[in-house]
């Protein structure tokens, strides 16, 4: 492409990585990174893990210090995108300023799905996605005694484990039939539910919160759909996210459960790409379209777009992988463990070291590993090469997974 200004809306993992990778690829023109948070671009995963425990200061989360952006001539613009004028290739900001672009990258991410309950706007009803939210929770859990966590996904359980370590009483409320039901197999769900229960966390499945009790403008309890009442002084909500597609939709770009892009991560406008949590992308690897919320997806898509903008266009075909630290257990996932019809277990659950290998029609599609890093590493390589391993071999802990790569 003709080298012109690249504007990047969103300064999370995806936005930061596009800017950094463009410079690594030799892009010499103007790069502007639109950031609507009052911080330098920072890492998100520690917010519900180490940082929440009190480890480190905000500066420790930053991808790079301010000097990096100055040295690389990457302009950080503290503003919010308001409108895209596609005909003029112009981005209008909420401040009234505008920027013209040669290419626009939408890395707008996602936002918390808000709880729609009576008293859900009380100060002690918290969320956990951005640095300011983690900072507020880090301060609050030092004084709280009993927390209700609404939602038993990764974020909810990571927070629950941390709160319990900090000495709080913890109740987790989940509408689904098991913890992390949308993300992992029953084998993994059952293990983590048992671990959290053993740590003293009470898990309520198949119920939902119906109201939050307000006593003198403070949280005093949560009522459940089964008639039970949980007395708490803090509520943390983790019921999923909504992709930020409004900017794209208002510009006339097709959106569904994300901003629709092709296998090159281009929207219907050849001058606009979308990446990361906000993008619904065509996946040659899995067929159909996917929207993924992961650091890997954000950074790999960013690198793909940066390469295309500097003359090396390739189809995006990244292998998804994820991780979650809950207490002293590490869960690592390679591939997509959905739509499987067979699961075989490798290792020893009682020894807290095992993996679930997931198959569809005899083909390996994903691996979930608990405290078993080697399985995860080799599993990623096997899946990345579109290879498989017979279920009976996968179940045999003495079988060398590395041999599949030979």
Secondary structure, 3 states (H helix, E strand, C coil): CCCCCEEEECCCHHHHHHHHHHHHCCCCCCEEEEECCCCCCECCHHHHCCHHHCCCCHHHHECCCHHHHHHCCEEEEECCEEEEECCCCEEEECCCCEEECCEEEECCCEEECCCCCECCCCCCEEECCCHHHHHHHHHHCCCCCEEEEECCCHHHHHHHHHHHHCCCEEEEEECCCCCCCCCCCHHHHHHHHHHHHHCCCEEEECCCEEEEEEECCEEEEEEECCCCEECCCEEEECCCEEECCHHHHHCCCCECCCEEECCCCECCCCCEEECHHHEEEECCCCCCEECCCCHHHHHHHHHHHHHHHCCCCCCCCCCCEEEEEECCEEEEEEECCCCCCEEEEEEECCCCEEEEEEEECCEEEEEEEECCHHHHHHHHHHHHCCCCCCHHHHHCCCCCHHHHHC
